[in-house]
Amino acid sequence: MMSGSILEPTAVVTAFLRHTGRILLVQRSARVGSYRGHWSAISGYLEDATPLAQACREIREETGLPDEEVHLVAEGEPISISAPELNSLWEVHPFLFEIDDPQHVMLDWENVEFRWIAPEEIKHYLTVPKLEEALQAVLKIS
C-alpha cells in the first residue's frame, strides 16, 4: 500500500453476548476473510437495513440462538478502527446482549471455538483490533 492511500470505510457490527456476567468470545476459523485464529465477539459486515438488525442476524447465524433468547442491553457509538494492512477503516457498531441459556450456543463455520470469560480476561486473548475498547464502550452504558 502506498503512503497516503485512503482507507476504504467498511461498516461492521460486533455483538457481545453476556450470561451471568461472563462474555462470549469466539475464535475465528481459517475459512473467514480476515483475522483468522483471532478471538472476537459475534460480528459481520453491515448488510441489513440497520446495525441492530444485522447484529441480530449474525447472532442467529453464528450461534443458532433464536431471537426470543437474546435481549438487547446496550448499543454503543460506532468506533473507527484503522486497518491499513487490509486497506480498511472499520466502522464498528458495538452491541451488548444478554442471553437466556449458554448451552444453546451452537457455532457455525465462521468460528471454531468459544469461551465464556470475565470481561477483564479479554486482555489475555489475541483478539481482532480494539475488541476490548468495543466491549468497554457497551459495558459502560449497560
C-alpha positions as a printed NumPy array, in Angstrom:
array([[  0.   ,   0.   ,   0.   ],
       [  1.343,   3.427,  -0.877],
       [  1.849,   6.03 ,   1.795],
       [ -1.077,   8.433,   1.955],
       [ -3.581,   5.985,   0.458],
       [ -7.152,   6.438,   1.578],
       [ -8.551,   3.518,   3.558],
       [-11.855,   2.061,   2.392],
       [-14.577,   2.579,   5.055],
       [-16.303,  -0.689,   5.931],
       [-19.244,  -0.863,   8.356],
       [-19.379,  -3.913,  10.62 ],
       [-21.294,  -4.979,  13.72 ],
       [-19.844,  -6.581,  16.838],
       [-22.309,  -8.236,  19.212],
       [-21.128,  -9.2  ,  22.672],
       [-23.227, -11.903,  24.323],
       [-23.383, -11.981,  28.115],
       [-24.701, -14.528,  30.593],
       [-24.285, -14.272,  34.388],
       [-21.67 , -11.559,  33.947],
       [-19.495, -13.549,  31.542],
       [-18.87 , -12.572,  27.912],
       [-18.761, -14.943,  24.941],
       [-15.564, -14.896,  22.878],
       [-15.344, -16.899,  19.656],
       [-12.215, -17.924,  17.773],
       [-12.367, -17.121,  14.065],
       [-11.908, -20.041,  11.708],
       [ -9.407, -20.414,   8.861],
       [-12.33 , -20.039,   6.448],
       [-13.102, -16.373,   7.221],
       [-11.685, -13.469,   5.25 ],
       [ -9.685, -11.702,   7.954],
       [ -8.139, -12.134,  11.385],
       [ -8.11 , -15.932,  11.16 ],
       [ -7.447, -17.559,  14.54 ],
       [ -8.129, -14.341,  16.44 ],
       [-10.769, -14.121,  19.157],
       [-13.757, -11.848,  18.656],
       [-17.371, -11.295,  19.524],
       [-20.132, -12.218,  17.082],
       [-19.542,  -9.996,  14.081],
       [-20.213,  -9.339,  10.438],
       [-20.412,  -6.814,   7.649],
       [-23.326,  -4.389,   7.725],
       [-25.676,  -5.652,   5.002],
       [-29.098,  -5.32 ,   6.649],
       [-31.07 ,  -2.074,   6.906],
       [-29.803,  -1.218,  10.402],
       [-26.831,  -2.207,  12.547],
       [-29.203,  -3.74 ,  15.133],
       [-30.924,  -5.909,  12.514],
       [-27.506,  -7.044,  11.29 ],
       [-26.308,  -7.833,  14.813],
       [-29.409,  -9.966,  15.42 ],
       [-28.899, -11.798,  12.123],
       [-25.232, -12.502,  12.912],
       [-26.182, -13.891,  16.333],
       [-28.757, -16.233,  14.755],
       [-26.34 , -17.386,  12.05 ],
       [-23.186, -17.766,  14.158],
       [-24.67 , -19.147,  17.395],
       [-28.004, -20.675,  16.414],
       [-29.718, -18.701,  19.189],
       [-33.306, -17.711,  18.364],
       [-34.34 , -14.068,  18.749],
       [-36.517, -14.799,  21.793],
       [-33.436, -15.982,  23.781],
       [-31.395, -12.837,  23.021],
       [-32.115,  -9.486,  24.704],
       [-30.556,  -6.139,  23.761],
       [-28.855,  -4.428,  26.708],
       [-26.786,  -1.668,  25.085],
       [-25.856,  -0.162,  21.733],
       [-22.578,   1.764,  21.699],
       [-21.448,   4.594,  19.484],
       [-19.554,   3.421,  16.376],
       [-15.782,   3.055,  16.767],
       [-13.363,   3.72 ,  13.891],
       [-10.516,   1.23 ,  13.625],
       [ -7.771,   1.703,  11.077],
       [ -6.579,  -1.497,   9.363],
       [ -4.099,  -0.381,   6.704],
       [ -2.908,  -3.967,   6.222],
       [ -6.397,  -4.715,   4.831],
       [ -6.844,  -1.287,   3.221],
       [ -9.856,  -0.789,   5.503],
       [-11.191,   1.654,   8.013],
       [-13.599,  -0.434,  10.088],
       [-16.642,   1.419,  11.4  ],
       [-17.597,  -0.928,  14.237],
       [-21.136,  -0.77 ,  15.669],
       [-20.878,  -2.461,  19.102],
       [-23.792,  -4.113,  20.897],
       [-24.309,  -5.968,  24.167],
       [-26.964,  -8.643,  24.518],
       [-27.987, -10.811,  27.455],
       [-28.812, -14.413,  26.549],
       [-31.035, -16.888,  28.356],
       [-29.096, -20.168,  28.076],
       [-25.43 , -20.503,  27.077],
       [-25.904, -24.231,  26.463],
       [-27.942, -23.335,  23.367],
       [-24.911, -21.775,  21.613],
       [-24.011, -23.804,  18.512],
       [-21.204, -22.37 ,  16.366],
       [-21.36 , -22.284,  12.577],
       [-18.349, -22.482,  10.211],
       [-17.141, -18.931,  10.937],
       [-15.766, -19.841,  14.374],
       [-14.028, -22.932,  15.704],
       [-14.169, -22.478,  19.461],
       [-15.879, -20.388,  22.102],
       [-15.244, -19.432,  25.707],
       [-17.211, -17.61 ,  28.378],
       [-14.868, -15.191,  30.11 ],
       [-14.967, -12.45 ,  32.71 ],
       [-14.75 ,  -9.107,  30.853],
       [-11.359,  -8.274,  32.382],
       [ -9.873, -11.506,  30.948],
       [-10.185, -10.236,  27.356],
       [ -6.679,  -8.745,  27.552],
       [ -5.241, -12.287,  27.727],
       [ -6.53 , -13.189,  24.25 ],
       [ -5.25 , -12.413,  20.769],
       [ -8.301, -10.522,  19.551],
       [ -9.384,  -8.646,  16.478],
       [ -8.246,  -4.997,  16.719],
       [ -9.693,  -2.935,  19.577],
       [-12.144,  -5.605,  20.734],
       [-11.557,  -4.625,  24.365],
       [-12.347,  -0.984,  23.525],
       [-15.611,  -2.029,  21.852],
       [-16.511,  -4.158,  24.885],
       [-15.821,  -1.296,  27.286],
       [-17.961,   1.029,  25.146],
       [-21.064,  -1.119,  25.668],
       [-20.337,  -2.177,  29.236],
       [-20.13 ,   1.427,  30.436],
       [-23.67 ,   2.13 ,  29.196],
       [-25.237,  -1.178,  30.231]])
